[in-house]
Amino acid sequence: MYTLYFILNLIFLGILVPLYYKDISKNKGLRITIWYIVLTVIPCIISLLVIEKGTYISEQKKFGFLNGATTLYIVYIVLLYLGIKVGYHSLFNRIKYSYSNRPINKNLLMKMVIVGINSALVLLYINYLLSPKPYINSGISRFNYWENSTFPFLNSIFGSVSGFMAFSFGYLFLLDKKKKHLISFFLYFLYLILAGNKFSALIIALFLFSIPKLIFIDSLLLILKRNSMKIFIITVIFISLIYYNYSIFNPYSYAGYNSVSDAIIQRISIQGHVFWGSLNNLNVGLTKFTFEEIIYGMRTLMVMLSFYPENHVLYYYNQGSATFTLGYPSILNVGVLFPLGLIINFFVGIFYGMLIKVATFTIFRGRIILAIIAIQLISWMNYMLTMAKFEKLLGLQFWTIVLILMFGLLLSGKNKSDFNEV
C-alpha cells in the first residue's frame, strides 16, 4: 500500500515541478517563492513520506503511519501557489516590466542606503562585543542571546536575523559591482555565526543576498551553470558543519539514534511531524480551542502534540529554546472546519503574491528602500507560514510597515508616466 502511495505522490510531484519551473522562468518575480519551496516545502515533503512509512517521531513518542498527510500537504502547497499567482498578477496588472540587466541606479539614494545598512551592521557588532556571547559564555545561545545582550532593543528594530541587510548588500552589489558590498555581506554573515545562528538562518541570508540577481537573470539554468561550483562548495561546507554539530551534541541519542548519520536522518525525517499529527486531530480545535489559541498556532500545536506536560512545553516555547516547524498549514487542519482551511490557504497565497509583486516592482524600478521594506514583510510572511505565529501577522508592527509601504508606493507612482515607463 505504501509503495503505491509513494509512487503516486512522486508522479504528482513529477507533473508539478516542471510546471513550477516553467512558471518562474516566465514570471521572474515568482522566483522569490524558491525561498519557501527549498527551505520548507521540499524538506517537509521528504519528511512526511518518511513518517508515513513508519519512522519514530521522538517529539510525539510514537511511530508514524500512513494517513495521507503527504498528499494533503502537496494540495495545500498547490493551492497556496495558485493564490500567489492570482495575487501577483492582480496587482499592477497593466504595468509591463522592462527586464533590463540591472535596476535603475539612483546615486543619492544608494549612498543613503549604504550608510544606513552599514551603520546598522556596526551597531550589531558593538552590541555583540559588549554582550555575553554564544560559544564563549556559558548558558548563552542564539535562543537567549538578545535578552542577555547590552542593547536588547536592537532586536525589535533589526530582528534576530536582520535578513533585510543580506538583501540590501545583494541589491547594492548588483547596482555597482563594488567588492565593498561583498565584504559587508561577509561581515554580516560572520555576525550571524558569532551570534549563534545556525543552518536555516545562514541559508536564508545567502538566498536573500541572491534575490536581486535571481530575478534579473533571464535563465535559471544559466545561473545554476555559472555558480555550480560555488553551490557545490557551499553545500559541502553546510553538510560538514551539520555533521560536526551533531558529532558534538546528538539531541536524539535518548531515542536510540546514537550515530551522527542516524541523528541527522532523524532530524530531517521529523520536519513535517506537526502536519502529520494535525491530520490525526482533524477539526478537534473547533470545540477545544479559542480563537486566541488558533492565532497562537505553533504554541497550541506544541501543547497538543508533544508528550511533555503543558507547563514544560510552554516554558521552552516562551524561552524560544525549543520549537516545532510547519505550524502552517497544520493549524488549519486542527482549528478550521475542513475543507474551509484549503480556501483560507488560497487567500493567504493571494496576499503573499501581492507582497511578492510589490517587491518585484520596487526592485526593478530601483526603489531600494521600498524594496527592502517589501522583502522584510515577505520574510515575516515566510516565518508565519513556517511557525503559524499569526499574532505576528496581525500585529501592529506588521500592518504599520504595510501602510508605510503603500504610502511610499503612492508617492513613488504619483506621476502616471513613471508607472508607464516600467
Secondary structure, DSSP 8 states (H G I E B T S, - for coil): -HHHHHHHHHHHHHHHHHHHHHHHHHSGGGGGGHHHIIIIIHHHHHHHHHHHHT-EETTTTEE---SSHHHHHHHHHHHHHHHHHHHHHHTTTT------SS----HHHHHHHHHHHHHHHHHHHHHHHTS--TTTSTT--TTTTTTTSS-THHHHHH-SS-HHHHHHHHHHHHHH--HHHHHHHHHHHHHHHHTT--HHHHHHHHHHHHHHHHHH-S-HHHHHHHTHHHHHHHHHHHHHHHHHHHHH--TTGGGT--SHHHHHHHHHHTTTHHHHHHHTTTTTHHHH--HHHHHBHHHHHHHHH-SS-HHHHHHHHHHTS---S-HHHHHHHHHS-TTHHHHHHHHHHHHHHHHHHHHHHHHHTT-HHHHHHHHHHHHHHHHHHHH-BHHHHTSHHHHHHHHHHHHHHHHHT-SHHHHHT-
